[in-house]
């Protein structure tokens, strides 16, 4: 009897161990979740791609706003602003909220009479009176300007079309190039007084050539 009871006990223990172990997955159960996993991966990739596209679009809008309303790159064409600026210099112009002030170097729109954007220096603003003396030096409101930035004084052939002194109308400015004898500017009727609305902005930085990189006074 002891031997029979021992055999029965061993058989019962074997059955209990068999019941406690999980059944192995069949081939169908093991592969059932694979399509769902693949769909999840594709969805994650699409989501990340959409986020990147949104980021690029947002950055593009910011760049357009900055270059449309805040700053603008321009290139100098010609020699009218020598020695301050040279032909082919690349500049950055500040536009946002700018109001012209005497002495500023500015960019003027294509509507200023020569059908092209111009870079000039503001000599006088609304209500100020401009005069040129016998030495070719410029006076504003009777005060001789200290113009260490010019190439040379104005010679007799380049006083322009005005009977000086002349007063700048309200809402306009009077501009000249620093290379006074090689500049078409407010002295001549092709340009004349410039409407303040045609001032694109103030030149603040020269970025090219790199050897002349720096702020513009």
Secondary structure, DSSP 8 states (H G I E B T S, - for coil): -HHHHHHHHHHHHHHHHHHHS-----HHHHHTTHHHHHHHHHHHHHHHHHHHHHHHHHHHHHHHHIIIIIEEEEE--SSTTTTTS-TT-EEEEE-TT----TT-EEEE-GGGTTSS-EEEEEEE-TT-EEEE-TTS-EEETTEE---TT-SS---GGGS-S--SSEE--TTEEEEE-SSGGG--STTSTTT-SEEGGGEEEEEEEEEESGGG-EE--
